[in-house]
Amino acid sequence: MMATRGRPPNPLRAAAKQAGEKFYADQFPCDFCGTNKRYVSNAGCVACAIARGNARYAALDNAQRAILKAKDHERYVERMADEETFE
């Protein structure tokens, strides 16, 4: 008999993935922030991911923010164009 390797699958995450959800409530709170809302895709803490993004954005200077804003707008325009072609 072959032994299984790695961590056993989380049943809460597996159920959320099966249901097509983006988030799930884990039974254990995050070690850093104490919340239990996690992403199904990578089991990462939602609150910590938002905090990291906010900190990363706050560290940008005005020129870098302008570049990021332009990239975000281009991505938005492309997404809107894709949605119009499917309607």
C-alpha positions as a Markdown table, in Angstrom:
| # | Residue | x | y | z |
|---|---|---|---|---|
| 1 | Met | 0.0 | 0.0 | 0.0 |
| 2 | Met | 1.4 | 3.4 | -1.0 |
| 3 | Ala | 1.3 | 6.2 | 1.6 |
| 4 | Thr | -0.3 | 9.5 | 0.5 |
| 5 | Arg | 2.0 | 12.5 | 0.4 |
| 6 | Gly | 1.4 | 16.1 | 1.5 |
| 7 | Arg | -1.4 | 17.7 | 3.4 |
| 8 | Pro | -4.9 | 16.2 | 3.2 |
| 9 | Pro | -7.4 | 18.2 | 1.3 |
| 10 | Asn | -9.5 | 20.8 | 3.2 |
| 11 | Pro | -13.1 | 19.6 | 3.0 |
| 12 | Leu | -14.5 | 23.2 | 3.3 |
| 13 | Arg | -12.3 | 24.4 | 0.5 |
| 14 | Ala | -13.1 | 21.4 | -1.7 |
| 15 | Ala | -16.9 | 22.0 | -1.1 |
| 16 | Ala | -16.6 | 25.7 | -2.1 |
| 17 | Lys | -14.5 | 24.7 | -5.1 |
| 18 | Gln | -17.1 | 22.2 | -6.2 |
| 19 | Ala | -19.9 | 24.9 | -5.8 |
| 20 | Gly | -17.9 | 27.4 | -7.9 |
| 21 | Glu | -17.4 | 29.8 | -5.1 |
| 22 | Lys | -14.4 | 32.3 | -4.9 |
| 23 | Phe | -14.2 | 32.3 | -1.1 |
| 24 | Tyr | -14.8 | 30.0 | 1.8 |
| 25 | Ala | -14.8 | 30.2 | 5.6 |
| 26 | Asp | -12.0 | 28.1 | 7.0 |
| 27 | Gln | -12.2 | 26.4 | 10.4 |
| 28 | Phe | -8.9 | 28.0 | 11.6 |
| 29 | Pro | -8.4 | 31.8 | 11.7 |
| 30 | Cys | -5.4 | 33.4 | 10.0 |
| 31 | Asp | -2.3 | 33.5 | 12.1 |
| 32 | Phe | -1.7 | 37.2 | 11.2 |
| 33 | Cys | -5.1 | 39.0 | 11.1 |
| 34 | Gly | -7.4 | 36.5 | 12.8 |
| 35 | Thr | -10.1 | 36.3 | 10.1 |
| 36 | Asn | -11.2 | 33.0 | 8.5 |
| 37 | Lys | -12.3 | 34.2 | 5.0 |
| 38 | Arg | -10.0 | 32.6 | 2.4 |
| 39 | Tyr | -9.6 | 32.3 | -1.4 |
| 40 | Val | -10.6 | 29.0 | -2.9 |
| 41 | Ser | -7.9 | 29.3 | -5.6 |
| 42 | Asn | -4.9 | 29.3 | -3.3 |
| 43 | Ala | -6.3 | 29.2 | 0.3 |
| 44 | Gly | -4.8 | 32.6 | 1.0 |
| 45 | Cys | -6.3 | 34.9 | 3.5 |
| 46 | Val | -8.5 | 37.6 | 1.9 |
| 47 | Ala | -7.9 | 40.3 | 4.5 |
| 48 | Cys | -4.1 | 39.8 | 4.4 |
| 49 | Ala | -4.1 | 39.9 | 0.5 |
| 50 | Ile | -6.1 | 43.2 | 0.6 |
| 51 | Ala | -3.7 | 44.7 | 3.2 |
| 52 | Arg | -0.6 | 43.6 | 1.1 |
| 53 | Gly | -2.2 | 45.3 | -2.0 |
| 54 | Asn | -2.9 | 48.5 | -0.1 |
| 55 | Ala | 0.6 | 48.6 | 1.3 |
| 56 | Arg | 2.1 | 48.0 | -2.2 |
| 57 | Tyr | 0.0 | 50.8 | -3.7 |
| 58 | Ala | 0.8 | 53.2 | -0.9 |
| 59 | Ala | 4.6 | 52.7 | -1.5 |
| 60 | Leu | 4.3 | 53.8 | -5.1 |
| 61 | Asp | 5.2 | 57.4 | -6.1 |
| 62 | Asn | 3.0 | 59.5 | -8.4 |
| 63 | Ala | 4.7 | 58.4 | -11.6 |
| 64 | Gln | 4.3 | 54.7 | -10.7 |
| 65 | Arg | 0.7 | 55.3 | -9.8 |
| 66 | Ala | 0.0 | 56.9 | -13.2 |
| 67 | Ile | 1.6 | 53.9 | -14.9 |
| 68 | Leu | -0.5 | 51.5 | -12.9 |
| 69 | Lys | -3.7 | 53.5 | -13.6 |
| 70 | Ala | -3.0 | 53.4 | -17.3 |
| 71 | Lys | -2.5 | 49.6 | -17.2 |
| 72 | Asp | -5.7 | 49.1 | -15.2 |
| 73 | His | -7.6 | 51.3 | -17.7 |
| 74 | Glu | -6.3 | 49.3 | -20.7 |
| 75 | Arg | -7.3 | 46.1 | -19.0 |
| 76 | Tyr | -10.8 | 47.5 | -18.3 |
| 77 | Val | -11.2 | 48.6 | -21.9 |
| 78 | Glu | -10.1 | 45.2 | -23.2 |
| 79 | Arg | -12.6 | 43.4 | -20.9 |
| 80 | Met | -15.4 | 45.7 | -21.9 |
| 81 | Ala | -14.6 | 45.0 | -25.6 |
| 82 | Asp | -14.6 | 41.3 | -25.0 |
| 83 | Glu | -18.0 | 41.4 | -23.2 |
| 84 | Glu | -19.5 | 43.4 | -26.1 |
| 85 | Thr | -18.4 | 40.7 | -28.6 |
| 86 | Phe | -20.1 | 38.0 | -26.7 |
| 87 | Glu | -23.5 | 39.8 | -26.4 |
